[in-house]
Amino acid sequence: MRLDDYDNDINVGEAQGGGGFGGGGGGLLFGLLPLIGSRFGCGGIVVVLIILAVLGMNPLNLLGGGGQVGTPVSRGPSTGTDVRQVCDATPARRETCQAYSNAQNTWEQIFAQSGQRFEVPMLRFYTGSGQSGCGAAQSAMGPFYCPSDNGIYLDTSFFDELANRFGAQGDFARYYVIAHEFGHHIQHLLGTSTEVSRAQASAGRAEGNALSVRLELQADCYAGVWAARNRNRLEPGDIEEGMTAARAIGDDTLQREAGGRVVPDSFTHGTSEQRMRWLRRGLETGDPAQCNTFDAAIG
């Protein structure tokens, strides 16, 4: 996929190092942090929100309210670090900044066309471990979105795992990951993730997981919408690369590869077929309204 250079005023920086959840219950929650962002999603964060509610903590404080599209935040790096210093540190970071910048410009246009105010997210890199608004960031989590600070957190070593472990080669496979996380930001702006977390707080495990699946599939569809809005930039093989990545990280495929049996009630992100289907829907329609996984049969 052909991408322009990133904008110099994107909100990008380094995640601060160390630490976990602050306040009461931090030690217990830290042991659950590997759930967050598993297979580049935010379903694990929703699980932690439910646990916060059980502990008597208000999960909506962690979500930052949600449901309302707020005033745009600063487009510059909040850490005071020069954007180029961060983005040009490695080729993988530069590529990530380019995809992130393009996704931001694309969704700004989509929101403007519908008369909605867009709030800029932030991109934070870390190596090994760091700190997010949702607690500790660790490489084992994979890329994730934190609704508390509108942050997309990424250790670019995940791209090596994507290629070598999951067999998802190519630049578009990597862009799909970034676009998926950006999709979670869109859900936060529209209030979708907040509604899901509220529903999960009173749901059983299987029902809560099913809601998480619908949330993740919608983020896949939003990733497809982003690609569709940049169709003139696609190159031969790009779509196949995206589908390969979606297939590789389906819950059923991962469970089979782990040597265990497939347990649908435990799915949090969707089957390989579902993830490919919803990514394709976004690609074919280019319309966010076609990504309503909550009122449609997800397959």
KABEL-V256667 format. One record per residue. N is the residue number from 1. BURIAL is b if it has 9 or more other C-alpha atoms within 8 Angstrom, else e. Layout:
n burial
N BURIAL
N BURIAL
This chain:
n burial
1 e
2 e
3 e
4 e
5 e
6 b
7 e
8 e
9 e
10 b
11 b
12 b
13 b
14 b
15 b
16 e
17 e
18 e
19 e
20 b
21 b
22 e
23 e
24 e
25 e
26 b
27 e
28 e
29 b
30 b
31 e
32 b
33 b
34 b
35 b
36 b
37 b
38 b
39 e
40 b
41 b
42 b
43 b
44 b
45 b
46 b
47 b
48 b
49 b
50 b
51 e
52 b
53 b
54 e
55 e
56 e
57 e
58 e
59 b
60 b
61 e
62 b
63 b
64 b
65 b
66 b
67 b
68 e
69 b
70 e
71 e
72 e
73 e
74 e
75 e
76 b
77 b
78 b
79 e
80 e
81 b
82 e
83 b
84 e
85 e
86 b
87 b
88 b
89 b
90 e
91 e
92 e
93 b
94 b
95 e
96 b
97 b
98 b
99 b
100 b
101 b
102 b
103 b
104 b
105 e
106 b
107 b
108 b
109 e
110 e
111 b
112 b
113 e
114 e
115 e
116 e
117 b
118 b
119 b
120 b
121 b
122 b
123 b
124 b
125 b
126 b
127 b
128 e
129 b
130 b
131 b
132 b
133 b
134 b
135 b
136 b
137 b
138 b
139 b
140 e
141 b
142 b
143 b
144 b
145 b
146 b
147 b
148 b
149 b
150 b
151 b
152 b
153 b
154 b
155 b
156 b
157 e
158 b
159 e
160 b
161 b
162 b
163 b
164 e
165 e
166 b
167 b
168 b
169 b
170 b
171 b
172 b
173 b
174 b
175 b
176 b
177 b
178 b
179 b
180 b
181 b
182 b
183 b
184 b
185 b
186 e
187 b
188 b
189 b
190 b
191 b
192 b
193 b
194 b
195 b
196 b
197 b
198 e
199 b
200 b
201 b
202 e
203 e
204 e
205 e
206 e
207 b
208 b
209 b
210 b
211 b
212 b
213 b
214 b
215 b
216 b
217 b
218 b
219 b
220 b
221 b
222 b
223 b
224 b
225 b
226 b
227 b
228 b
229 e
230 e
231 e
232 e
233 e
234 b
235 e
236 e
237 e
238 b
239 e
240 e
241 b
242 b
243 b
244 b
245 b
246 b
247 b
248 b
249 b
250 b
251 b
252 b
253 b
254 b
255 b
256 b
257 e
258 e
259 e
260 e
261 e
262 e
263 e
264 e
265 e
266 e
267 b
268 b
269 b
270 b
271 b
272 b
273 e
274 b
275 b
276 b
277 e
278 b
279 b
280 b
281 b
282 b
283 b
284 e
285 b
286 b
287 e
288 b
289 e
290 e
291 b
292 b
293 b
294 e
295 e
296 e
297 e
298 e
299 e
